[in-house]
Amino acid sequence: MVKEALQFLSRLRKSSNFPDPITCNKHIHQLINSNCGVLSLKFLAYLVSRGYTPHRSSFNSIVSFLCKSGQVRFGEDIVHSMPRFGCLPDVISYNSLIDGHCRNGDIRSASLVLNRLRASSQGFMCRPDVVSFNSLFNGFSKMRLLKEVFVYISVMLKCCSPNVVTYSIWIDTFCKSGELQMALKSFNCMKRDALTPNVVTFTCLIDGYCKAGDLEVAVSLYEEMRCVGMSLNVVAYTALIDGFCKQGEMERAEGLYMRMQEDGVETNALVYTTVIDGYFKRGDSDNAMKFLAKMLNQGMRLDIAAYGVIISGLCGNGKLKEAEEIVQGMEKGGLVLDKMILTTMMNAYFRSGRTKDAVSVYCEFEERGFEPDVVALSTLIDGLAKNGKLHEAIACFCKEKANGVMYTVLIDALCKEGEFVEVERLFSKVSEAGLVPDK
């Protein structure tokens, strides 16, 4: 397609004739779709320089490309210059700007564009449509701006009616903000307005209720989807499986996994990792490892997150030797241990009384260039203190990074050693650090 567009441009340079709008649009779209958006911009600039008046859709394609690539200000300049070339912007032009600002996290500018569209006194020849509002709502959702969502819902209802996409964005926003009753109310309003919820709508609600621990509502939504013949996607299944795993209902989680396979939904690493983590948290290492074997037999590759779950689960269930073998396998496979895995191993060594190995892991932590965080330092101090290395623990205490947990760990260790003078001194530092002592 790029070759065809370049050949057309070459012929155009040798001719005094201008292309018809359809041909011009076709080649601009071909270049943009072939990741040659910059070339499409040069192509349009060349035509304009020769006195050609492009069709509005040609400008809109360029503006859309610029906004999606983060060059919203450039896109705005083109929109503002369109009238000079005998072409007025339309709602599609402005929708690209709204979407572009939202992608850049500039919600204020996106709102200003929509508000200018609404102000007929400003001389605009178009009004905001459902796409305009959906782009803005999507931006609000990503920034967790719940108040703004409510404000612009009333604004939208004065201009146009919401569609399925609009309701789905509202529902997703309410679920992520913990406003599940509002999400369910929107879901019911949607059906009242004769709009049929799609997979995205159901998935947002299922995920929201699963995260809130209300699995019965999530399951009822799942059953409703099946009743209307709607196929669940991997996101909905993962949300349900994760919900059951967090509540320790592993039989129901594995039942959903089997249903997922029966429905032909392709499982991913997250599904397996979720079930493995659920079994580990229930103290069932055997079934966790069986599920890991299933995962590997399916040709799934373990990423750092999956390794972290497995190593944490093995260590938490007293399987330090097996965890060490997993770590060795990681390193042989060329994977670099992250902060979480190193901290997990350090904690496991301390708990098994292998202080030297734990300190060695901490040294490796620093050698790899990681900045010790509160979790790593708390683990180190707690481990040293509980293994008879109280003075070393005090030496590692860092008041600049200390939080309530770190103070509590050290105060507890000092109390057990009868170092009450040091306890009083350290306790006074808690308030100085702006922390409130807990019970």
N, C-alpha and C positions, 0 to 999 in steps of 0.2 A: 504493500500500500504506500509506503514511503517513496519507493522508486517511482510509482505512478505519479505521485504528487510532484516529485522533483522534475520528472519529465514534462509535466504540464507547465510548471513554472519556467522551465527552459524555453518551451515553445512560446510562452506568454511574453518573454523578454524580446523575442524576435518579431512579435506581432504588435500592431497598433490597436487591435480589437480587445475589448474587455470581456471577461467570462460572464456567463449568465449567473445569477445568484445561486441557483441549485448546484452548479458545478463548483463554484467557489466554496460553498458550504461543505460540499462533499470532501474536497481536498483538505480543508481546515480540520474537519472531524477526523479524517484519516490520520493526519499528522499527530493530533492530540491523542487519539487512541493508540498510536504507535509510540507513545512516550517522547514525541518530538514537538511538545507544546511551544518551545522557544522558536522553533522553525516556523510553526504556524503563525506566531506573532510577527515574525519578519516577513512572512508571505503577505499577511494582511497589510502591514505597514508599507510594503512595496506597492501594493495596489492603490492604497490611499494616496501615496506620494505621486502617483500618475493621474490622480483626479477621479479615481473610481469611487463610487458610492456603494459601500457594502450593504448587504441586507442586515437587518437587526440581529438575526440569528447568528451571523458570523461574529459580530461583536460579542454576543452573549456567550458563544463558545469560548472565545478568548478570555472573557471576564471570569467565566467558570473555572477555566484552567488556572488562571492567576490566583484566584481565591483558594482553590484546593491546594495550591502549592505554597500557600502562606503569604503571597504578595498582594494582600488585600488593598493596600494603599494605591498600588499601581492599578489594580482593578477599578478602584473608585475614580482614579484620574481618567480612565478610558470611558467609564459610564458618563462622567461629567462632560467629556469632550464629544460624545456621540452626536448631540444636536448640531455641532459645527460641521459635521459631515452629512447633514440632511437625514439623520436617523435618531428618532426619539427612543430613550430606554423604555422598557416595559417592566412588568412585575418580575419576569424571569431575571432581568438584569439585577434588580434590587435583591431578589432572593439569594442570588449568588453572593452578594456583599454581606447579607445577614448571616448566611452559612459560614462564609469565610471569617468574619469577626468572631463567631461562636467557636469555630475551630481553633482560633488563636487565643481563646479565653477572654476576648475583649467584649464582654456582654453589654457594656454601656454603649459602645459604638453600634453594636447590632440593634439594640433597642432604639437608638436615635434614628437609624435608617428606617426601621418599621414605623416609628412615630412620624417621620417626615412623609412616609407613604400615606399615612392616615390623614395628614393635614392637607386637605384639598386646596386650602388657601395658598399653599406654597407653589401651586402651579403644576403639580405632577399629573400626568395623564393616566395614571393607573392606581389601583387600590390594592392593599395587601390581601393575599388569598390564604388558603389553608396551609400551603407550603411555607409561606412567610412565617406564620405563627408556629408551625411545627419545627422549623429550624431554630427559632428563638427558644421554644420550650425545651428542645433538645440541649441547647446551650445552658439553660437554667438547670436542667437535670444534672448535667455533668459537674456544675459548680455547686450543687445542693442548695439552690436559691429558691426555697419553698415559698417564701412570701411573694416573690416576683411571679411565681407560677400562678398563685391565686389572683394577683392583680391583673395579669394578662389574660386569664380565663375570661374575666368579665369584659375585657377589651375585645377579645376575639368574638364573643357571642354577639357583639354589636356589628361585626363586619362579615362574619361567615360562620358556617357550621363546622364543628369538629368532625374529623373522619376517624377511621380505625387507627391510623398512625398516631393521631393526636391523643386519643384515649390511651393508647398503649404507652406513649411517653408519660402522660399524667400518672398512670398506674405505676410505671417503673419509678418515677420520682417519689411518689407517696410511699411506695414499699421501701425504697432506699432511705427514706427519712423516718421510717418507723410508723408512718401514718396508715396502718393497714385498713382501718375502718373507712378512711377516705378512698383508698385504693379499691376496696370492695364496692363502695358506693358508686365510684366512677364506672366500675365494671357493670353494675346493674343499670346505670343510666345509659350506658352504651347499648345494652340490649334493648332498653326501652325505646331508644332512638332508632331501632331497627337496623343497627349495625352489628355484624357478626364478628365476634372476637376471633382473632387469628392465633397462630401458634405463639407468636411473640407476646401477645396479650396474656395468654394463659401462663406462659413461661415466667413472665415478670411476677405474676401473682403467686405462682407456686414457689418460686425462689424466695419471695418476700416472706411468705408464711412459714416456709421451712427454716429460714434464718431466725425467725421469731420463735421457733419451737412449736408452732401450732400445726402439727402434722395432720390432724384430722381435717382441717379446712383444705390443706394442700392436697390431701388424698382425694377429697370430694371434687376438687377442681380437676385432678388427674382423671377421675372416673367420668366426669362430664366431658372431657376431651375425647375419651374413648367412645362414649355413647354417641357423640355426633360424628364419629368416624375420622377424627383428626389425629394425625400421627404426631407423637411426641418427638422432640429433637433431643440431642445429647445433653443440651443445657438443662432441660426440664428433668430428665432422668437423673442427671448428676446432682441437681438440687435436692430431689427426693431421697436419693441414696445417701447423700451427705446428712440430711435431716435425720434419717433413721439411724445412721452410724453414730451421730452425736448423742442420741438418746439410748444407745446400746442395743437397739433392736436389729441385730445383725441378720436374723433369719428373714425379716421383711426386706432388709437392704439387699440381701443376696437374691431374694425372690424377684425384686425389681430388676436386678442385674440380669437374671435369666429371661424375664419378660422383654428386656431391652434387646437381648440377642434374638429372641423369637420374632420381634418386630423388625429385625434387620437394621437396627440403629447401630452404627459403628461406634464401638467403645473407644475411649481415648485413655491416655495415661492417668488423667485426673480421676476418672472413675475407679480404676484399679487402686490408685494411691489412697483414695477416700476409704474404700473398703478395707484395705490393709491397715490403715490408721485406726479404723473402727475396731477391728479385731485386737490390735495391740492395746488400745485403751481399755478393752474389756478383759485384758490379761490373757488373751487366747493367741499366744505366739505361733502355735502349730497351724491354725487356720490362716493366720496372717501370712505365713511363709508359703502355704499351699496356694494362696491367692497370688502371691508374688510369682510363683512358678507358672501359674496360668497366664499372668501378664507377660512373662518372658517367652512362653510358648506361642503367644499371639504375635510375637515379633516386636513387642513394644520396647522401646529404648528408655532406660531410666535417666531422668534428668536430675539436676542437683536437688530440686524440691522433693522428688520421689526418694532419692537416697537419704535425704534429711529425715523423712518420715520413718523410713525403715530403720535407720541407725538409732533414732530417738526411741522407737518402739522396742527394739532389741535391748537397748540400755535400760529402759524403764522396766523391762521384764526380767532383768538380771542376766541377760544373754550377752555379756561383754565380749566374750571370745568370738561369738558370731558377728558382733558389730565390728570388731577389729578386722575380721576377714572381709567384710563388706567394704570397709575403708581401704584395705589393701587392694581389693578389686577395682575400686574407683581410681586409685592412683595409677594402677597398671593400665587402666583404660584411658589415661590421660586427662581425667577430670581433676579439677583443683578444688580442694576442700574449702568450704566457705566458713564464715564466722559461726554460724549456727551449729554446724557439724563439729567444729573444733571445740566449741563451748560444751556441747553435749558429751563428747568424749572425755573432756576434762572433768566434768561433773561425775561421769560414770567411774572414772579412775579414782577420784576422791572417795566416792561412796564404797568402793571395793577396797579401800585402804592403800591403793597404789599411788601414794603421794608423789613419788619421784616421776612416774609416768605422767601424772596430771600436770606437774610443773613443766615438764618437757613439752607437753601440748601447748601450754600457755606461751612458752618461749617460741614455739613454732608459729603461734598466733601472731606474735610481734614480728617475727622474721619475715612473715608473708606480707608485712606492711599494713596489717589491720590495726585500726585504732581501737584499743580496748573500750568497750561500752559498759554501761551499768550492769548488764547481765553477766558479761564475762568477768568483770571485777568482783561482783557479788559472789559469783560461783567460786572464784579463786580465794577470796577472803573466808567464805564459809567453809570451803574444803580444808584450807590450811588450819583454821581454828579448830575444826572438829577432828583433825588428825594430829593434835598436839603441837601445832606450829603457830601459837597465838602471836608471838612477837613478829614473826614473818607476815602474819595476816595484818597486824597493825601497820607494819612498814608499807604494805601494798595499798592501804586505805588512801583514797584520793578524795579530799573534801570537795574539790571543784566538780567532780562527776557524781558525787554521792547523792543518792536519793533515800527515801524512807526505808527501803528494803536493805540497802547497804548498811545504814546506821543500825537497823534492828539486828542484822546478822552479827555485827561486831559487838554490840551491847550484850546480846544473848551469850556470846562466847566469853566475854569478860565477866559476866555474872556467874557463869558456871565455874570460872577460875577464881572467884572471890575477889576480883580486882575492882572493888566498889568505888574507890577514889577515881580510877580511870573511867568508870562508868558514869559518874557524876559529871566529869569534865566533858566526856563525849556527848552526854545527854544535853548539856547546855549548848553545845554546838548545833544541835538539831534546830532549835528556835532561831539561832543566828543565821542558819542557812535558809531561813524562810519556810521550813517544813513544820507541819503540825504533828506532834507525837501521837501515835495511835494507841489503842488500848493495850 
